[in-house]
Amino acid sequence: MRSLLRPAPLFVLLSYLLLTLVPCVPLLLGHPAPDLGHVLLVEALAWLAVWSVIGRPAWFHWLLIPAFLALPTEIYLFVYYGQGISTHHLGIIAETSPKEAMEFLGSKVWLMAAVLLGVIAWWVAVQAAARRSPMLTWRGNSRKAVFGILMALAALVLYGREFGVQGKPAAHASAPSVPASASEEEASEEEAASDPEHAAIAGAQRTGWKLGALPWRLRAPLGFGDFAASWPFGLTARGIDFYKEREYLADLGQRSRNFSFHAHQPAKNDAPEIVIMVIGESSRYDRWGINGYTRDTTPLLSKEANLVALPDVITAVSATRLSVPVIISRKPATQSLKDGFYEKSFLTAYKEAGFKTFWLSNQISFGQFDTPVSVFAKEADVIQFMNLGGFTNNSNFDQILLNPLQHAIADPAPKKLIVLHTLGNHWNYSQRYPKEFDKWQPSLFGVDKPVYTDLKIKPQLNNSYDNSILYTDWFLSQVIHQLKDTQQLTSMVYVADHGQTLYDGSCRIAFHGHNTQYEFHVPAMVWYSDEYKERYPEKISQLMKHRKARLATENMFHTLLDLGDIQYDDEKLEWSFLNAQFKQHKRYVDSYGWTNYDNATFKGDCREVMDKGKPLKQDKS
């Protein structure tokens, strides 16, 4: 024991202890740490497994390089976003260029570099200390005994995963929860694994062995999620999960190729028609003049007679790659943290109904990693990505979409659906609009690489954001005028993917990816031509009746198809606020689990959304 108290081995053990306690960081920040007991138990078992297999820290310390390098990011995400590295953060990192990352970090890139060098020096110091600590080598029969016990436990876990667990007590006999985005094969496997009558069959299909399900008393109390939440070895589980998600996304097109809505319009509905869906970016509800903001940020839209603003629309998650699929498909909000969806989007439904479809985007095109949004964009007949500059000052203003929109409207196809995916109000806010819209001063317009994390620029940042809303008002007005000029059945829906937090009051956070009301409450509106109102008076009547209803981005898919008078198999008209069958539904947001937004309080100046009850557990796998 005395030998372990020498500087070198003590330094190694304390370093490993610090790594092990990383999941406890949320507690220090006043946030909950779900299933912490399970996570710490998993960590203890993982350390025993690695130590018993390899024997000496000097040999297995190399395995900890990813955990050391990722540690600053993990802690940063805990501090500012309330969660650690996840599959979705890895996806965002994969989809963000180094140039964009450098622009966001600004001068803090040097601090980040210094922290990274410090972590590398720490890893090297621990490795040197481990080499000077032969007493940390695990030898003897105890190592063999622990290794044998761990292998037996692992065998039980694997057996349970392959052949299921039988003898479920009545108190736990709820129906298996199968993700809505799971394939039919995955769903059947999950059902078989939890049903004693099918467990043996499922296991036999996978392994070729005909064995019975594991008795209930021998079930594993710990799951893959507990291991993924652990540190340092859980990072490998997150990497594996990320790899599987990428494979899953790549395979989505193949698996959904034969999917069909069997959508159609009524047989005699042959009138020319144009429907436009505008997907906004990073736009906040309370900064729009038509929504009651003290500044007149929407002077043009406020003059549109046929424009109906929707005052109570909620998005489930404040990240584009996760929120947009919920807008454009039937993907449930509570499955938005899982990449991909086995159904197609409203683009395919419109195509089946005889519409020519266009996806015109000022966002980044898909590349090496297909993003969840671009997977759906591929369904369109015509696809144009206009943004070559990312989110930098080299990116185009959204007006770059107006010329392609004009060509799409002029297309000889009688019926058209046009999606405009805008850059909207994404940071750098001052780079989202030209000089003539720089109305509120002082702003960040013309400032080269401002440090957005500096609270001193809060007034400039907010003024720039309001100016970007003013430009969005102009852009949407231009879209509406192009539709008016056609004198046809035309309509437009606008909804933002998520909002922004902007150092509100004493709140010290900004941008998105947090769990604030400012990011979940989004602006949305519907515009329709006089010709549309004449053709569909009942739809307009229902729109006016339900415009103040509690809505969510989940309603948009169903409403958009109803807007185009498109019927399809398994349609759920109670989700369309243009329909007499409309009913309000529970609205869940990503805040410490799935929080019921309409049963929540809003904490502090950040307006953090806190469920009055117990949030639903999230399924990210």
N, C-alpha and C positions, 0 to 999 in steps of 0.2 A: 504493500500500500504506500509506503514511504517513497518508493521509486516513482509512483504516479504523481507525487506532489512536486517533483522536480520541474524546473521551468519549461523544458521542452515538451514532455508529455502533458503537463497541465495546460500549456498553450494549445496543444492539439485538441484535447478534450473540451476545453472551453470554446474553441472555435466551432467544433462540431455541435456543441450544445446551442450556440447562438444560431447556427443554421437550422437546427431542429425546432427552435422556438419562433421561427418566422411566421407560422400560422397564428401566433398569438398577437401579432402586431395590431390587428383590428381592435383588440381589447384595450390596448394602450391609447387608441384614438377614440375610444368611446363607442365603437361599433360592435355589433354582435359577431361572433365567430361560430357559425353553425357547425354542429357535430364535432367540436374541438376535441372531446374525449376520444372519439373514434379516430380522428386524424393523428393525435399523439400516440395512440396505441399502434396504428399502422406504422408510424415512424420508428417506434421502438422495434417492431418486428423487422422492418426494413434494415435497420442498422445491424441487428443480430444476424440477418440473412447474409448481408454483404460481408460482415466481419467473419462469420463462420465459414463462408466459401473461400474468401481470399486470404484472410488471416492477419494481414498486416496493413495498417493505414498507409504506410509508404508505398504500398502497391495499389491499393484501391483509391488513393487520393486523386488519381487522374480522372476517375469517374465523376468527380465533383466539379470539374471545370465549368460545365454548363450552369450549374447551380450558383457558383461564385459569380460568374459573368452576368447572370440574369438577376442576381439579388438586388442591385439598385433599381432595376425596373419594377421588380415585384413590390418593393417597399414604396416606390413612387406611386404605383397604381393603388396601393392600399391607402396612402395618405390623401391622394387627390380624387380617386374614383371609387373607393370603398370596396375594392376587390383586387385579387391578384391576377397574374398572367393567366389568360384562358385561351382556348382555341381561337376565339374571336379576336383577341388582341394579336395573336400570331398571324391571323388572316389579314388584319389591318396593317401590320408591319410588312407582310409580304406584298401588299397592294400599295404601299407608300414608297415613293422613290427617295433615295438619300437626299436629293435636293429639297424635297418638300419637308423632310424631317429637319434638315438644317435650317430652313426658313422658319419653321415653327419654334425651334429652340432658340434661335437668335444668338445673342451673346452667351447664353447659358450653355452653349455647346462646349465651351471651354471648361465649365464646371463639370459637365457630364464626362468629358475626357479625363479630368483630374480624378473624379470618383472611380472611373473605370481603371485607371492606372493604380489607384489605391487598392482596389479589389484584387487586381492581378498581383500586386506586391504582397497582399495578405495571403493569397493562395500559395505563392512561392515560399513565404515564411513558414506556413503550416507544413508544406512539403518538406522543407529543410528540417523542421523540428521533428517531423514524423520519422525521418531517416535517423535522427539521433535518439529515437525512443524505441529500442528493441523490446522494452518491457511491455509495449502495447500489442505485441504480437500474441495472438490467441493460439495456444497449443493445448494438447492433452485431450483426455476423454470428454471433458465438458463441451469442447467445441464440436466433437463428433455427435454427442448426444443432442445438443441444441440443433445442429444441422439436421439430424434425423427427425426431430420433432417438427421442425419447420417444413421439411419435405412432406411429412404426413399431413400437416395442416393444408399445405398447398395442394396435395392430392385430393383432399376432401373438397376444397374450393373448386378445383377444376372439375371434379366429378359432379358437383352440384350444378355447375354452369352447363355441363354437357347433358345431364340427364334430369335436371330439375330437382325440386324439393317437394316431397309429398307430405301428407298428414298435416296440412295447414289447419291450425285452430280456427274455429268459427269467427273469432274476433278479428282475424286477419284475412278472412276469405273474401276480400273485395276483388272485383274484376281487375285483370292485369291492365296496367296503363301502357298503351302502345302509342308512341309518338305519331302524330298525324302525318309526319313527313317520312315515316318509315316505309320501306318497300313491303310488298305483300309477303315476300320471303322472310324479311326481318320480323314482321308482325306474327307470322305463324310460328316462328322459332320462339319468340318471347312468350306467346300463349302456351306453347307446349312445355316450356321450361317451368311454368308456374302452375300447370294443371297436372295432377298426378296421373290422370288417364292418358295424357299425351306425352308425358315426360320421356318415357322409355322409347316411344316412337321417334321423337325428335332426336334423342341421343343416338339411336340406331341409324337414323338418316345421315347424321354427321360423321359417325365413327364406324358404322358397320357392326357395332357390338349391341347385343340385346340385353341390356342391364336395366334394373329397376331404379326409380328415383331415390334420392337421398332422404332418409328420415328427417322429419322436421327438427328434432332435437340436435341434429348434427349440422344444421344450416350455418353458413358463414355469417357472423354478425357484422362483418366489414365488407364494404363494396369497393368497386373500382373508383367511384367518386371520392371515397375517403383517401385512397392512395394518391389520386390526382391532386387533391388539396394539400397533401403533405409536402414537406421540404426536408432535404434537398432532392430525394430520389423521385418524388412525385412529378417533377418537371419532365421526366422521361415519358410518363403517362400522358401528359398534356401534348408532348410532341407526337406521340403515337396517335392520339386523338386528332390532332391537326392533320397528320398525314392521311388518316382515314377519311376526314372531312373533305380533303382535296380529292381523294379518289372518288368519294361519293359524288361530289359536284361534277367531276369529269364524266361520271357515268350517268348523270341525271338525264342528259339529252337522249341517251340510248334507251333508258328505262321508260321515259315518258313519251317516246316517239309515237307509240300507238294510242296514247291517251286522247280522248275526244270528249268534248262537252255535248256533242250532238246539238249544237246551237243553231238557231234559225230565227228569222223574222217571219211574221205572218205572211202568207203566200202573196197577198196583193200589195204588200208594202214595197213598192218599187221606186219611190220618190228619192231623188238625190239627197244625200245626207252627209254631214261632216261632224264628227265628234272629236274633240281635243281634250286630252288629259295632260295637264301641266303638273309635273312633280317638282315642288319647291325644295329648297335645300337650306337647312339651318335657320329657318324663319320662325320668329317668335310671335305668338298671338297678340300680346298686348302692345306691340310696337307698330301696329297697323292703325292708321287713323280711322278707318271704317269700323274698327273694333273698339273705339272710344279713347284711343291714345291722345294725349294733349297736343302733340305735334301733328300737323296735317301731313302725314307721310304717304297718304293715298288720295291726293286731290283729283286724280283722273278717274279712278275706280268709283269714287263716291258719287260721280255724276252719271254712272251707268244705271239706267232705269231697270234693266232686266238682270241685275246682279244681286244674288242672294248670299249674304255672308252667313256662315255657320259658326255660332259663337261658342260651341262646346264640343270640340273634336279633340280626342286624345290619341296619341301614338303610344304604343306599348314599350318601346325601347328607343333610346336616343343615339342611334348609330345608323347611318345610311344603309350599309350593307345588310342590316338586320331588319330595318323598318320598311324599306321599299317593297320587299317581297310580300309583306302583309297587305300593302296597299293594292298591289296589282294581281294578286292571286287569292285563292281561298285559304291560304295558310293561316292557321289560328294564331292569335297574338301570343298565346302561352307556349307556342313552339318556335317563336321567332329567334331564340338563341341558338337554335340548331340550323346549320347551313342547309340550304336546299329544300326542295319540296317535290313530291312525286307527281303533282299535277302541273299543268301548264297555266299560263296567265290569261288575262282577259284578251290579250292579243290574239291568241288562238281561237277563243270564242267568237270574236268579231270576224276573224277570217272565215270560220265555218259559216257565219251568217251572211257572207258575201261581201264583206268590207275589205278593201285594200288597206294594209296596215303599215304605219311608218313609225320608226323609233329614231328621233332626232335628239342628240344629246350633246350638251356642253360639259359633260363629266368626262372622266378618264375612260378610255377604251379598255376592254379586256385584253390581257396579254398572256404571260406565262401562267398566271393563276386566274382561272375564270371566276369572277366575282359573282355572288348570288344575283346581282342585278343584271349583269350582262348575259347570264345564262338565259334569263327571260327575254332580254332584248333580241336574242338570236331568233326568236319566233316571228319577228316582223318581216314583212315582204321587203321593205326598204330600211336599211340601217345606216345611219350616219353619225359618227362621233367627230365633233368639231373641235374638241379641246386638245391641243397639243402641248399646252403649257402647264398642265396639272392645276394646282391651286396657287400658283405663283403670280407675279406681276406680268408674266408672259402669257397668261391664259386670256382667252377671248371673253369679252362681255357677252351676256346672254343674247344680245341683239344679233349675234352671229347666227342664231337659229331662225331669224325672221325671213331671210331669203330662201333657205330650204323649205320653210313652212309655206311660203308663197308658191313654190314649185309643187309642193305636195297638194295644196288646195287646188291648183290648176290641173292636176293630174286628171286624165279623162275618165278614170274610174268613177262611177256615179256615187259610190258609198266609200267613205274613208274614215279610218280611225288614225289619229296622229298623236303620238306621245312626245311631249317636250320635256326632257329631263334637264333642268336648269342647274347652273352653278349657284344661282340664287344669292344667298346671304352668308355663304361660307367664308371663313377667314381666309385671307386678309380682307376684312370688310372694305377697306378703302381701295382695294384693287378690284372690287366687283362693280364699279360704276365709273363712267367718264367724268371729267372735270366739271361739266355743267350741272351735275347732280350733287356737287359738294356743297350743299346748302348750309348745314349746321356746322359751326366752327367753335373751337379749334378741332380739326380732324387729323387723321393720320395720312391724308391724301398727300402723296409725294414723298412721304417719309420712307427711307430705304431700310428695310428689315427692322421694323420696330419690335421691341421686346414685349410681347403681349402679356407676359407673366408679371410685368412691372405695374403695380397698382397706381403709380404716379400718372400713367396715361389713361386712367379710367375715363375721364371726360372725353378725350379724343377718341377712344375706342367706341364709346357709346354714340357719339356724334357720327362716326363713320358707319356704325351699324344702321342708324336711322337713315343716313343717306343711301345706303344700299337698299333699304326698303322703298325709299322714294323712287329708286331706279327700277325696282321690281314692279312698282305701280305702273310706271311708264311702259315697261315691257309687256305686261299683261294687257294693258290698254291697246297696245299695238296688235296683239293677237286677236283681241275682240274686234277691232276695226277691220282686220283682214276677213274675219268671219262675216261681219255685217255686209261687206262689199259683195259677198256671193249672193245675197238675198235668197238663201236656201234654208232648209232645215239644218240649223247649226247649234251646237252647244259646247260648253267648255266647263271642265271641272278643274279646280286648283286645290291642291293640298300639300302641305310641307311634310317632309319626312320626320323632322324633329325640330326642336327649338334651340335656344341658347341661354346659358346663364351668363350674366354680364356684370360681375362684381356688384350685385344689387345690394344697396344699403351697406351693411357691415360684412356681407358675404365675400369671402376671399377666393372664390373659384369663378372660372369663366369657361366659355366654350360649351362643349357637350360631352356626353358620356357619363354624366352624373345622374342622380336620381331626384332632380328638382322639378317642381311644377312648371317652371319656365321652359323646360325641355320637353315635357310631355304634352303640354297644351299648345296645339298648333293651329295656325290660320288655315281656313278652308272656305271655298265659295263655289257657287254654281252660277254660270251665265247661260242664257238661252236667247235665241233670236225670236222675233215676233212670229216668224213662220213656224218655229218649233212650238210656241205656245198655242198657236191656232190648231196645229195638228194633234198635240197632246195636252189638252187643257187639264185633264185629270192628274197627270203627272206634276204639272206646275202647282195645282191646288194642293196636292199632298206635300210637295216641297215646301210650300209656304206654311203648311200645318205643322210640319216636323222640323222646321229649320232651327228651333231652339231646343230640340231634343238632345239627350245625352248620346253623343255619337263617338265612334272610334274609327281609326283607319281601316279596321276590319269591315266596316260598312261600305267602303269605297268600291270594291270589286262588284258587289251585288247591285249597288246603285248605278254604277257605270253601265252595266249590261241592261239594266232597266231603262236607263236614259236612252240607249240605242234601240229600245223596244225589242230586245233580243231575249228569246226564250230558250231554255236548255234543260237537259235532264237534271233532276235533283236540285232545281232552283229553290232558293230560300228567300222568298219575297219579304219575309219578316225582317230581313237584314237590309232591305232597300228603303231609304227614307223618301223615295218617290212613290211609294206604294201604300195602299190602304191597309195592307196586312202588316205594316211595319210595327215592330216591338223593340223597346229598349232592352239592352243586354248588359250584363256585368262587364266592367272595363278593368282590365288588369294592366299594371305597369311594372317594369323591372326595377324594383326597389326593395332590397333585402329579401328576395323571393318575389313571387307574383303578388303584388299588393293590390287590393281592391281600391281603385282610385276613388270611388264614390263612398268608401267607408274609411277615409284616411284623413289625417291631419297634416298640416303643412308647417314644418319646424323651422323657426328662425327666419332670417332674411334670405337665406338660400331657398326657402320654401321646399325643404326636403320632404318628400312624400312618405309618410309613416302610417302603415295600416293600423287601425284601431284594434283589429283582431290579430290573428296569426296568418301571415302571408302563406300562400301556397308554395310548396317546394318546387324548385325549378329542375327541369330535365334538360341538361345540355348535351347529353350523349346521343 
